[in-house]
């Protein structure tokens, strides 16, 4: 249903919803919160980045990658 009506998979929807609630998140935190393993979430995020719904940002002392929704991602939500 999500794919048909909104053009997102269940995993993509989980990621979008979690990022809407609690961004920025690391890939590890997002994977744990969604119940997916890190590899699965990495593939989900890569697809969302390609579609310009999510942006990866690096920064901070540990150069951690932070994930946030783009304007398009917010609109998709």
C-alpha positions in Angstrom: 0.0 0.0 0.0 2.8 2.5 0.9 4.5 1.8 -2.4 1.3 2.2 -4.4 0.0 5.3 -2.7 3.2 7.1 -1.6 6.0 5.5 -3.7 7.9 4.4 -0.6 8.6 1.0 0.9 7.8 0.2 4.5 11.5 0.6 5.4 11.7 3.9 3.7 8.6 5.1 5.5 10.0 4.0 8.9 13.1 6.0 8.2 11.2 9.1 7.1 8.9 9.0 10.1 11.8 8.5 12.6 13.8 11.3 11.0 10.8 13.6 11.2 10.4 12.9 14.9 14.0 12.8 16.0 16.5 14.2 13.5 19.4 14.3 13.1 20.1 10.6 13.7 23.1 8.4 13.0 22.6 5.3 10.8 23.1 3.1 13.9 20.5 4.9 15.9 18.0 4.9 13.0 18.5 1.2 12.4 18.0 0.3 16.1 14.9 2.5 16.3 13.4 1.0 13.2 14.1 -2.6 14.0 16.2 -3.1 10.9 19.8 -4.2 10.8 22.5 -1.6 9.8 23.0 -3.1 6.3 19.3 -3.0 5.6 19.0 0.6 6.8 22.0 1.6 4.8 20.3 0.4 1.6 17.1 2.3 2.6 19.0 5.5 3.3 21.0 5.2 0.1 17.7 5.0 -1.8 16.3 8.0 0.0 19.4 10.0 -0.6 19.2 9.2 -4.3 15.6 10.4 -4.3 16.7 13.6 -2.4 14.4 12.9 0.5 17.3 12.5 3.0 20.6 14.2 3.3 23.8 12.8 4.9 25.9 15.4 6.7 29.3 14.8 8.3 30.5 16.9 11.2 31.3 17.0 14.9 34.4 16.0 16.7 34.1 12.3 15.7 33.1 13.1 12.1 29.9 11.2 12.6 27.3 11.0 9.8 24.0 12.6 10.6 20.9 12.0 8.7 18.1 14.5 8.2 15.1 15.0 6.0 15.3 17.4 3.1 12.4 19.7 2.2 11.2 17.1 -0.2 11.5 14.5 2.6 9.4 16.7 4.9 6.8 17.1 2.1 6.7 13.3 1.5 6.1 12.9 5.3 
